[in-house]
């Protein structure tokens, strides 16, 4: 369990930092913020007919 949560803004920032890809946080489809460690498939909608999954892995600071 996390003290905070991972939001679409956090995911967009991580994509920009790790993969040098700029994606608007509003294009990331997240029903609710992620509040637990683990792997998640998060859909990204670039266009109404173009969607792809991004794997988000939430780890503790000790593992990072």
WOGIWO-V741680 format. One record per residue. N is the residue number from 1. RES is the residue in one small letter. OMEGA is omega in whole degrees, 0 to 359 (NA if undefined). NEAR is the number of other ideal C-beta (glycine too) atoms within 10 Angstrom. Layout:
((N | RES | OMEGA | NEAR) (N | RES | OMEGA | NEAR))
//
This chain:
((1 | x | 181 | 5) (2 | x | 174 | 12) (3 | x | 177 | 5) (4 | x | 177 | 9) (5 | x | 177 | 13) (6 | x | 183 | 19) (7 | x | 178 | 15) (8 | x | 177 | 19) (9 | x | 178 | 12) (10 | x | 180 | 18) (11 | x | 179 | 20) (12 | x | 178 | 19) (13 | x | 180 | 13) (14 | x | 177 | 15) (15 | x | 179 | 18) (16 | x | 182 | 12) (17 | x | 187 | 9) (18 | x | 186 | 8) (19 | x | 181 | 10) (20 | x | 180 | 7) (21 | x | 179 | 12) (22 | x | 178 | 8) (23 | x | 179 | 18) (24 | x | 182 | 10) (25 | x | 180 | 14) (26 | x | 177 | 10) (27 | x | 180 | 15) (28 | x | 184 | 20) (29 | x | 181 | 12) (30 | x | 183 | 18) (31 | x | 178 | 5) (32 | x | 180 | 7) (33 | x | 179 | 13) (34 | x | 184 | 19) (35 | x | 180 | 12) (36 | x | 177 | 10) (37 | x | 177 | 13) (38 | x | 179 | 9) (39 | x | 181 | 9) (40 | x | 171 | 15) (41 | x | 183 | 8) (42 | x | 179 | 16) (43 | x | 175 | 12) (44 | x | 181 | 20) (45 | x | 177 | 14) (46 | x | 184 | 11) (47 | x | 180 | 7) (48 | x | 180 | 6) (49 | x | 181 | 6) (50 | x | 180 | 9) (51 | x | 176 | 12) (52 | x | 180 | 8) (53 | x | 174 | 11) (54 | x | 178 | 16) (55 | x | 178 | 8) (56 | x | 179 | 18) (57 | x | 180 | 10) (58 | x | 181 | 16) (59 | x | 178 | 10) (60 | x | 179 | 8) (61 | x | 180 | 5) (62 | x | 181 | 5) (63 | x | 184 | 8) (64 | x | NA | 5))
//
